[in-house]
């Protein structure tokens, strides 16, 4: 049932960033936003990859990623006359929020949203993103692009509300540039750029306020691209001063960015006043904007390079009768805006939307209704008819705007070449969307196609290597990295990073560390590189070093979700569960759709004995990634031992049945710790063992080694474990962590005095037992510590320690413990017969 009398004002500030906003709020320079913030819910809004505005604002308006909504870039091929055009609304493949609201009889006004050209025939007014674009010269005719206004009969009226850059006076310019008189405008065009940005934003405001004042409405969406354009043009001049900026330029342009936010606050104040006190106001940005030392000093010469200046978190602020006051919302994504607003109206959210409803932001429990898909619903949605023929001639001015902004190359005279370039970029953007959605095989298919068309565009090969790494196709990853290294014009520092990741995936951890450390010397403040280093330290069990690396990243960027997640793991493995949980929550507060972070939060909460909360975290991780079997294994442990929920246990059992391949008994320990003897015990006690007898008995092990040759390849190959199902197999301690998750393991781990172990190994190697290699002993002790960490983090592991000296001296008590551990499948009497104390030949004095 739709809720009546709801009014929502959705305001978009492209590239708005809390890092710029918060100091201005503290100084009292944004009073309208401050009032909105204090009376509402705020948070970060995670962006999507690639962070290109037409794609992102369409995701905000649909709740779907670009592979579903179809808007894949700034330009697209012109279907009737060849060449290219700015992306049109007719390329959108799904319904936007205003279409769904229209279907429910609500009146919607949409102004400036990107892309909405041509404007759709909704119940209300739509003014497209082409409307405000001004001609360069005030003397030239300034027509409204065909299709930029619906209903068309309002075009003449709204046309008169536009503001041209030439109409601006000193009073409009000086708040941004107090020393504008110092600018030589014949040589410096930045003042003209500023005027154009201000005028276009003022046009959006003028039209929006007129429509709000002179019509009734239920939903109003207003989009300003101004802050993004200000950022690309003027962020580099904002304090702190960069060494690359002259003193003169710094003094002239240093206030522009702050002025842009103050300008927007003034416009926001008027919009809020016109909307009325009972109206819900939702303010969002599609991404943030790097500033200070994080702003790239130079941009590479690639399409859409300015997007590299976009920070991955935008802003969200929701203020209205249904929302909490002076609170924060965590884990919000720009995909969540449409589902949340639909729920506010009581309209069902579609299951095929990628976003979620931000239920924690509401002041009362919200009942969310669902529908499979709005795409399957018949009726009037205020959309363009399928046969619509588009006029692309009038798009030329908007296309030139994109060229001027540096988002695209000038297509020139060759329309076919321009069209081919556009198709290439659209496919590349789609590959990035697929990759960010973990659809790596689909991304690989596209990238391989692109690679065939252009082997000089290193982006395709670079992304191919990354995708092949993600699907564990090491050979193809290696081939693409080799291809990259053969190119002369590619930044080798980035190849070092990729090569380091490749080595890590091959378990050549120390080699990977050397390569990445070499890259770090050249790129010391690159968070992506530091994150890879942190992951290497985690793999090396150097958890304190990993902690230091992730903290270094967070010193550079405290909103790096990957670094918070890495820090969570580092704390977990150091048994600091409170900080582990806090770090995981910080990661999720920044980026909620992060199944691994939910998983490690669940692990931390389990050890904090918060079993209900732990189960919730594991369940969320499993919903986000159904292939995350470890989450199901943890849930099995919780619902069997801690909470004992038979109903949920049954559900988990059904899930695990599809993935789990059985149980394997593992006999492990350091070499010469009694593992061969334990294999003999199990075999004599009626347990089947997996051995190939390739390694024959000798003086060191007169009763045999009971080894299986394929175990040595466990790092690379695990298919052989199917042969070990319901049997016992010997795996040394160093290889335990490579056991795959699709089996349950009963691990019998042999413990023996480290002096005895090392001395026995020395004798076996024909070396004097009088020589005691301390370094090797210390390394083995580290390995034993790793086993302790490993068994705590693996939910499919059940481990028992067996003391070698105790079982030799007094077998029966220990064998009874083992029998219980193996569910009483061991024949203790027969097992005891094979224990030969005479083979305990090297002992400590004790």
Secondary structure, DSSP 8 states (H G I E B T S, - for coil): ---SS--EEEEEETT--HHHHHHHHHTT--HHHHHHHHTSEEEEEE--SS--HHHHHHHHHHSS-HHHH---SSEEE-TTTSSEEE--GGG--S--HHHHHHHTT--EEEES-TT--S----SEEEE-TTTT---S-TTS-----TTSEESGGGHHHHHTT---GGG--HHHHTTT-TTGGG--TTT--HHHHHHHHHHHHHHHHHHHHHHHHHS--SEEEEEE-HHHHHHHHHGGGSSS--TTS-HHHHHHHTTHHHHHHHHHHHHHHHHHHHH-TTSEEEEE-S-EE--GGGS-SS--SSTTGGGGGEESEEEEEEESTTB-SSEE--SEETTHHHHHHHHHTT--EETT-S----GGGBSS-----EES-GGG--S------TT-----GGGHHHHHHHHHHTSS----S-HHHHHHHHHHHHHHHHHHHHHHTT-HHHHHHHHHHHHHH-TT-HHHHHHHHHHHHHTT-HHHHHHHHHHHHT-SSS-HHHHHHHHHHHHHHTT-HHHHHHHHHHHHHH-TT-HHHHHHHHHHHHHTT-HHHHHHHHHHHHHH-TT-HHHHHHHHHHHHHTT-HHHHHHHHHHHHHH-S--HHHHHHHHHHHHHTT-HHHHHHHHHHHHHH-TT-HHHHHHHHHIIIIIS--HHHHHHHHHHHHTT---EEEEEEESTTSSHHHHHHHHHHTT--B-----S---STTTT-----GGGGGTTT--GGGGGGTTSEEE--GGGGGG--TTSEEEEEEEE--HHHHHHHHHHHTT--TT---HHHHHHHHHHHHHHHHHHHH-TTEEEEEEEHHHHHHSHHHHHHHHHHHTTT-S-HHHHHHT--GGG-------
